[in-house]
Amino acid sequence: MPEVHLTLEWPDGSLSELYSPSTVILKRLQPGQSLAVADLKAQGFAALAEASERVRARYGFACTRTDEERQKLERTATRFDDGDLVQIRA
């Protein structure tokens, strides 16, 4: 299963990486896109859940790293207002 690593540029200019075990994340989050923090969380959480389920379907167990990525995304997002924009990079 191809992995995806996206770089997120937060409103303060800081960068973080978002990992997905599946390219399914690219249906919701695409490089070059800017999203409000609230939308990034909603789309990111949904994409990570879907990616984890793809791993489960293929290997018989969910991807626990997607839970860690979700928590990391949530922690970082709490530093900003819901309407602040985040840039998605490749």
N, CA, C and O atoms as a GROMACS GRO file, in nm:
protein
  360
    1MET      N    1   0.085  -0.117   0.000
    1MET     CA    2   0.000   0.000   0.000
    1MET      C    3   0.090   0.124   0.000
    1MET      O    4   0.176   0.136   0.087
    2PRO      N    5   0.071   0.214  -0.095
    2PRO     CA    6   0.159   0.333  -0.100
    2PRO      C    7   0.130   0.432   0.014
    2PRO      O    8   0.015   0.468   0.040
    3GLU      N    9   0.235   0.474   0.078
    3GLU     CA   10   0.224   0.575   0.184
    3GLU      C   11   0.221   0.714   0.123
    3GLU      O   12   0.267   0.735   0.010
    4VAL      N   13   0.166   0.809   0.199
    4VAL     CA   14   0.165   0.948   0.158
    4VAL      C   15   0.215   1.032   0.276
    4VAL      O   16   0.173   1.011   0.390
    5HIS      N   17   0.303   1.125   0.246
    5HIS     CA   18   0.352   1.222   0.345
    5HIS      C   19   0.318   1.360   0.291
    5HIS      O   20   0.367   1.400   0.185
    6LEU      N   21   0.235   1.432   0.364
    6LEU     CA   22   0.201   1.569   0.327
    6LEU      C   23   0.263   1.664   0.428
    6LEU      O   24   0.270   1.634   0.548
    7THR      N   25   0.308   1.778   0.381
    7THR     CA   26   0.358   1.882   0.470
    7THR      C   27   0.249   1.986   0.487
    7THR      O   28   0.190   2.032   0.389
    8LEU      N   29   0.222   2.022   0.610
    8LEU     CA   30   0.122   2.124   0.642
    8LEU      C   31   0.194   2.250   0.688
    8LEU      O   32   0.277   2.246   0.778
    9GLU      N   33   0.160   2.362   0.626
    9GLU     CA   34   0.213   2.490   0.670
    9GLU      C   35   0.103   2.561   0.747
    9GLU      O   36   0.001   2.599   0.690
   10TRP      N   37   0.126   2.579   0.874
   10TRP     CA   38   0.027   2.637   0.964
   10TRP      C   39   0.028   2.789   0.955
   10TRP      O   40   0.122   2.847   0.900
   11PRO      N   41  -0.073   2.855   1.009
   11PRO     CA   42  -0.084   3.001   0.997
   11PRO      C   43   0.036   3.080   1.050
   11PRO      O   44   0.063   3.191   1.005
   12ASP      N   45   0.108   3.023   1.145
   12ASP     CA   46   0.225   3.093   1.201
   12ASP      C   47   0.354   3.063   1.123
   12ASP      O   48   0.462   3.107   1.161
   13GLY      N   49   0.341   2.987   1.013
   13GLY     CA   50   0.456   2.953   0.931
   13GLY      C   51   0.525   2.823   0.970
   13GLY      O   52   0.615   2.778   0.900
   14SER      N   53   0.483   2.764   1.080
   14SER     CA   54   0.545   2.637   1.121
   14SER      C   55   0.499   2.525   1.027
   14SER      O   56   0.392   2.533   0.965
   15LEU      N   57   0.581   2.421   1.019
   15LEU     CA   58   0.553   2.308   0.931
   15LEU      C   59   0.537   2.181   1.014
   15LEU      O   60   0.602   2.163   1.117
   16SER      N   61   0.450   2.094   0.967
   16SER     CA   62   0.438   1.961   1.027
   16SER      C   63   0.409   1.863   0.915
   16SER      O   64   0.365   1.900   0.806
   17GLU      N   65   0.434   1.737   0.944
   17GLU     CA   66   0.410   1.633   0.844
   17GLU      C   67   0.285   1.555   0.883
   17GLU      O   68   0.262   1.527   1.001
   18LEU      N   69   0.206   1.520   0.783
   18LEU     CA   70   0.089   1.435   0.803
   18LEU      C   71   0.112   1.308   0.723
   18LEU      O   72   0.130   1.313   0.601
   19TYR      N   73   0.113   1.194   0.790
   19TYR     CA   74   0.138   1.064   0.728
   19TYR      C   75   0.006   0.991   0.708
   19TYR      O   76  -0.083   0.996   0.793
   20SER      N   77  -0.005   0.922   0.595
   20SER     CA   78  -0.117   0.832   0.570
   20SER      C   79  -0.062   0.703   0.511
   20SER      O   80   0.027   0.707   0.426
   21PRO      N   81  -0.115   0.590   0.554
   21PRO     CA   82  -0.070   0.463   0.497
   21PRO      C   83  -0.131   0.434   0.360
   21PRO      O   84  -0.102   0.331   0.299
   22SER      N   85  -0.215   0.524   0.313
   22SER     CA   86  -0.286   0.502   0.187
   22SER      C   87  -0.302   0.633   0.110
   22SER      O   88  -0.311   0.741   0.169
   23THR      N   89  -0.305   0.622  -0.022
   23THR     CA   90  -0.327   0.739  -0.106
   23THR      C   91  -0.470   0.791  -0.098
   23THR      O   92  -0.501   0.895  -0.156
   24VAL      N   93  -0.556   0.721  -0.028
   24VAL     CA   94  -0.695   0.766  -0.015
   24VAL      C   95  -0.702   0.906   0.044
   24VAL      O   96  -0.798   0.979   0.020
   25ILE      N   97  -0.602   0.946   0.120
   25ILE     CA   98  -0.600   1.079   0.180
   25ILE      C   99  -0.601   1.189   0.074
   25ILE      O  100  -0.650   1.299   0.097
   26LEU      N  101  -0.546   1.157  -0.044
   26LEU     CA  102  -0.538   1.257  -0.151
   26LEU      C  103  -0.674   1.290  -0.211
   26LEU      O  104  -0.687   1.388  -0.284
   27LYS      N  105  -0.775   1.211  -0.181
   27LYS     CA  106  -0.911   1.245  -0.225
   27LYS      C  107  -0.966   1.362  -0.144
   27LYS      O  108  -1.056   1.433  -0.190
   28ARG      N  109  -0.913   1.382  -0.024
   28ARG     CA  110  -0.964   1.487   0.065
   28ARG      C  111  -0.866   1.602   0.087
   28ARG      O  112  -0.907   1.716   0.108
   29LEU      N  113  -0.738   1.571   0.083
   29LEU     CA  114  -0.634   1.671   0.107
   29LEU      C  115  -0.534   1.665  -0.008
   29LEU      O  116  -0.470   1.563  -0.031
   30GLN      N  117  -0.523   1.776  -0.081
   30GLN     CA  118  -0.436   1.777  -0.198
   30GLN      C  119  -0.331   1.886  -0.187
   30GLN      O  120  -0.359   1.997  -0.141
   31PRO      N  121  -0.208   1.855  -0.228
   31PRO     CA  122  -0.103   1.957  -0.229
   31PRO      C  123  -0.148   2.079  -0.310
   31PRO      O  124  -0.209   2.067  -0.415
   32GLY      N  125  -0.114   2.197  -0.257
   32GLY     CA  126  -0.154   2.323  -0.319
   32GLY      C  127  -0.284   2.379  -0.265
   32GLY      O  128  -0.318   2.494  -0.292
   33GLN      N  129  -0.355   2.300  -0.191
   33GLN     CA  130  -0.484   2.340  -0.134
   33GLN      C  131  -0.463   2.418  -0.004
   33GLN      O  132  -0.372   2.388   0.073
   34SER      N  133  -0.548   2.516   0.020
   34SER     CA  134  -0.553   2.586   0.149
   34SER      C  135  -0.688   2.556   0.211
   34SER      O  136  -0.792   2.568   0.146
   35LEU      N  137  -0.685   2.518   0.337
   35LEU     CA  138  -0.808   2.486   0.409
   35LEU      C  139  -0.811   2.557   0.543
   35LEU      O  140  -0.706   2.579   0.604
   36ALA      N  141  -0.929   2.594   0.588
   36ALA     CA  142  -0.945   2.644   0.723
   36ALA      C  143  -0.911   2.531   0.820
   36ALA      O  144  -0.930   2.413   0.788
   37VAL      N  145  -0.861   2.565   0.936
   37VAL     CA  146  -0.822   2.466   1.036
   37VAL      C  147  -0.936   2.369   1.063
   37VAL      O  148  -0.914   2.248   1.069
   38ALA      N  149  -1.057   2.418   1.079
   38ALA     CA  150  -1.172   2.330   1.106
   38ALA      C  151  -1.195   2.232   0.992
   38ALA      O  152  -1.223   2.115   1.016
   39ASP      N  153  -1.182   2.278   0.869
   39ASP     CA  154  -1.200   2.191   0.754
   39ASP      C  155  -1.086   2.090   0.743
   39ASP      O  156  -1.108   1.974   0.708
   40LEU      N  157  -0.965   2.134   0.772
   40LEU     CA  158  -0.851   2.043   0.770
   40LEU      C  159  -0.871   1.930   0.870
   40LEU      O  160  -0.846   1.814   0.838
   41LYS      N  161  -0.916   1.964   0.989
   41LYS     CA  162  -0.940   1.861   1.089
   41LYS      C  163  -1.047   1.764   1.041
   41LYS      O  164  -1.028   1.643   1.048
   42ALA      N  165  -1.159   1.814   0.993
   42ALA     CA  166  -1.269   1.728   0.949
   42ALA      C  167  -1.225   1.637   0.834
   42ALA      O  168  -1.248   1.516   0.838
   43GLN      N  169  -1.162   1.695   0.734
   43GLN     CA  170  -1.119   1.616   0.618
   43GLN      C  171  -1.004   1.522   0.655
   43GLN      O  172  -1.000   1.407   0.611
   44GLY      N  173  -0.912   1.571   0.736
   44GLY     CA  174  -0.799   1.489   0.778
   44GLY      C  175  -0.842   1.370   0.862
   44GLY      O  176  -0.796   1.258   0.840
   45PHE      N  177  -0.931   1.393   0.958
   45PHE     CA  178  -0.979   1.284   1.043
   45PHE      C  179  -1.052   1.179   0.961
   45PHE      O  180  -1.031   1.059   0.980
   46ALA      N  181  -1.137   1.224   0.869
   46ALA     CA  182  -1.212   1.131   0.784
   46ALA      C  183  -1.117   1.051   0.695
   46ALA      O  184  -1.133   0.930   0.678
   47ALA      N  185  -1.018   1.119   0.637
   47ALA     CA  186  -0.923   1.052   0.548
   47ALA      C  187  -0.838   0.951   0.624
   47ALA      O  188  -0.812   0.841   0.574
   48LEU      N  189  -0.795   0.986   0.744
   48LEU     CA  190  -0.714   0.894   0.823
   48LEU      C  191  -0.794   0.771   0.864
   48LEU      O  192  -0.742   0.660   0.867
   49ALA      N  193  -0.921   0.792   0.897
   49ALA     CA  194  -1.007   0.678   0.931
   49ALA      C  195  -1.026   0.586   0.811
   49ALA      O  196  -1.020   0.463   0.824
   50GLU      N  197  -1.047   0.644   0.695
   50GLU     CA  198  -1.063   0.565   0.574
   50GLU      C  199  -0.934   0.490   0.540
   50GLU      O  200  -0.938   0.374   0.500
   51ALA      N  201  -0.822   0.556   0.556
   51ALA     CA  202  -0.693   0.491   0.530
   51ALA      C  203  -0.671   0.373   0.624
   51ALA      O  204  -0.624   0.267   0.583
   52SER      N  205  -0.706   0.391   0.750
   52SER     CA  206  -0.692   0.284   0.848
   52SER      C  207  -0.780   0.165   0.811
   52SER      O  208  -0.738   0.050   0.825
   53GLU      N  209  -0.899   0.192   0.764
   53GLU     CA  210  -0.989   0.084   0.723
   53GLU      C  211  -0.938   0.011   0.599
   53GLU      O  212  -0.960  -0.109   0.584
   54ARG      N  213  -0.871   0.083   0.511
   54ARG     CA  214  -0.810   0.017   0.394
   54ARG      C  215  -0.701  -0.080   0.439
   54ARG      O  216  -0.688  -0.189   0.385
   55VAL      N  217  -0.624  -0.038   0.538
   55VAL     CA  218  -0.522  -0.127   0.593
   55VAL      C  219  -0.588  -0.249   0.654
   55VAL      O  220  -0.542  -0.362   0.635
   56ARG      N  221  -0.697  -0.228   0.728
   56ARG     CA  222  -0.769  -0.339   0.791
   56ARG      C  223  -0.820  -0.437   0.684
   56ARG      O  224  -0.809  -0.559   0.700
   57ALA      N  225  -0.876  -0.383   0.578
   57ALA     CA  226  -0.930  -0.469   0.472
   57ALA      C  227  -0.820  -0.552   0.406
   57ALA      O  228  -0.842  -0.667   0.368
   58ARG      N  229  -0.703  -0.494   0.394
   58ARG     CA  230  -0.594  -0.564   0.325
   58ARG      C  231  -0.517  -0.659   0.416
   58ARG      O  232  -0.481  -0.769   0.375
   59TYR      N  233  -0.491  -0.614   0.540
   59TYR     CA  234  -0.403  -0.691   0.628
   59TYR      C  235  -0.473  -0.753   0.749
   59TYR      O  236  -0.412  -0.832   0.822
   60GLY      N  237  -0.598  -0.720   0.771
   60GLY     CA  238  -0.672  -0.779   0.882
   60GLY      C  239  -0.661  -0.703   1.013
   60GLY      O  240  -0.714  -0.749   1.115
   61PHE      N  241  -0.594  -0.590   1.014
   61PHE     CA  242  -0.584  -0.507   1.136
   61PHE      C  243  -0.575  -0.360   1.094
   61PHE      O  244  -0.526  -0.328   0.986
   62ALA      N  245  -0.624  -0.274   1.181
   62ALA     CA  246  -0.623  -0.130   1.153
   62ALA      C  247  -0.483  -0.075   1.170
   62ALA      O  248  -0.398  -0.136   1.236
   63CYS      N  249  -0.459   0.040   1.110
   63CYS     CA  250  -0.330   0.107   1.122
   63CYS      C  251  -0.333   0.197   1.246
   63CYS      O  252  -0.404   0.297   1.249
   64THR      N  253  -0.256   0.160   1.347
   64THR     CA  254  -0.255   0.240   1.470
   64THR      C  255  -0.186   0.374   1.451
   64THR      O  256  -0.211   0.469   1.526
   65ARG      N  257  -0.100   0.382   1.353
   65ARG     CA  258  -0.031   0.510   1.330
   65ARG      C  259  -0.130   0.618   1.289
   65ARG      O  260  -0.107   0.736   1.316
   66THR      N  261  -0.240   0.582   1.224
   66THR     CA  262  -0.337   0.684   1.187
   66THR      C  263  -0.399   0.748   1.311
   66THR      O  264  -0.433   0.866   1.310
   67ASP      N  265  -0.413   0.671   1.418
   67ASP     CA  266  -0.462   0.728   1.544
   67ASP      C  267  -0.361   0.830   1.599
   67ASP      O  268  -0.400   0.936   1.648
   68GLU      N  269  -0.234   0.797   1.590
   68GLU     CA  270  -0.129   0.888   1.636
   68GLU      C  271  -0.129   1.016   1.551
   68GLU      O  272  -0.113   1.126   1.603
   69GLU      N  273  -0.146   1.000   1.420
   69GLU     CA  274  -0.149   1.116   1.330
   69GLU      C  275  -0.269   1.204   1.360
   69GLU      O  276  -0.260   1.326   1.356
   70ARG      N  277  -0.382   1.142   1.389
   70ARG     CA  278  -0.502   1.218   1.424
   70ARG      C  279  -0.479   1.300   1.550
   70ARG      O  280  -0.516   1.418   1.556
   71GLN      N  281  -0.418   1.239   1.650
   71GLN     CA  282  -0.390   1.310   1.775
   71GLN      C  283  -0.292   1.424   1.753
   71GLN      O  284  -0.308   1.533   1.808
   72LYS      N  285  -0.190   1.400   1.671
   72LYS     CA  286  -0.092   1.504   1.641
   72LYS      C  287  -0.158   1.621   1.568
   72LYS      O  288  -0.132   1.737   1.599
   73LEU      N  289  -0.244   1.589   1.472
   73LEU     CA  290  -0.317   1.692   1.399
   73LEU      C  291  -0.406   1.773   1.493
   73LEU      O  292  -0.411   1.895   1.483
   74GLU      N  293  -0.475   1.706   1.582
   74GLU     CA  294  -0.563   1.772   1.679
   74GLU      C  295  -0.483   1.865   1.771
   74GLU      O  296  -0.524   1.978   1.794
   75ARG      N  297  -0.370   1.817   1.822
   75ARG     CA  298  -0.287   1.899   1.912
   75ARG      C  299  -0.237   2.025   1.843
   75ARG      O  300  -0.242   2.134   1.900
   76THR      N  301  -0.189   2.010   1.721
   76THR     CA  302  -0.137   2.126   1.649
   76THR      C  303  -0.250   2.223   1.616
   76THR      O  304  -0.233   2.344   1.629
   77ALA      N  305  -0.362   2.172   1.574
   77ALA     CA  306  -0.475   2.256   1.533
   77ALA      C  307  -0.530   2.339   1.649
   77ALA      O  308  -0.583   2.448   1.626
   78THR      N  309  -0.518   2.291   1.771
   78THR     CA  310  -0.572   2.366   1.886
   78THR      C  311  -0.500   2.498   1.909
   78THR      O  312  -0.549   2.584   1.982
   79ARG      N  313  -0.384   2.515   1.848
   79ARG     CA  314  -0.309   2.641   1.863
   79ARG      C  315  -0.366   2.754   1.778
   79ARG      O  316  -0.325   2.869   1.792
   80PHE      N  317  -0.461   2.721   1.690
   80PHE     CA  318  -0.511   2.819   1.593
   80PHE      C  319  -0.662   2.828   1.597
   80PHE      O  320  -0.731   2.739   1.649
   81ASP      N  321  -0.714   2.937   1.541
   81ASP     CA  322  -0.859   2.954   1.530
   81ASP      C  323  -0.910   2.867   1.416
   81ASP      O  324  -0.837   2.838   1.321
   82ASP      N  325  -1.035   2.825   1.427
   82ASP     CA  326  -1.095   2.737   1.326
   82ASP      C  327  -1.091   2.795   1.185
   82ASP      O  328  -1.083   2.720   1.088
   83GLY      N  329  -1.097   2.926   1.172
   83GLY     CA  330  -1.099   2.989   1.041
   83GLY      C  331  -0.962   3.018   0.982
   83GLY      O  332  -0.952   3.055   0.866
   84ASP      N  333  -0.857   3.002   1.061
   84ASP     CA  334  -0.720   3.024   1.009
   84ASP      C  335  -0.690   2.925   0.899
   84ASP      O  336  -0.736   2.811   0.902
   85LEU      N  337  -0.611   2.970   0.800
   85LEU     CA  338  -0.582   2.884   0.685
   85LEU      C  339  -0.452   2.805   0.700
   85LEU      O  340  -0.352   2.855   0.751
   86VAL      N  341  -0.459   2.682   0.655
   86VAL     CA  342  -0.344   2.592   0.652
   86VAL      C  343  -0.318   2.555   0.506
   86VAL      O  344  -0.410   2.519   0.433
   87GLN      N  345  -0.192   2.565   0.465
   87GLN     CA  346  -0.152   2.531   0.328
   87GLN      C  347  -0.102   2.387   0.328
   87GLN      O  348  -0.023   2.347   0.413
   88ILE      N  349  -0.150   2.309   0.231
   88ILE     CA  350  -0.107   2.171   0.215
   88ILE      C  351  -0.001   2.166   0.106
   88ILE      O  352  -0.021   2.216  -0.005
   89ARG      N  353   0.112   2.106   0.140
   89ARG     CA  354   0.222   2.090   0.043
   89ARG      C  355   0.247   1.941   0.020
   89ARG      O  356   0.201   1.856   0.097
   90ALA      N  357   0.319   1.912  -0.086
   90ALA     CA  358   0.354   1.773  -0.117
   90ALA      C  359   0.463   1.726  -0.021
   90ALA      O  360   0.507   1.612  -0.030
   0.00000   0.00000   0.00000
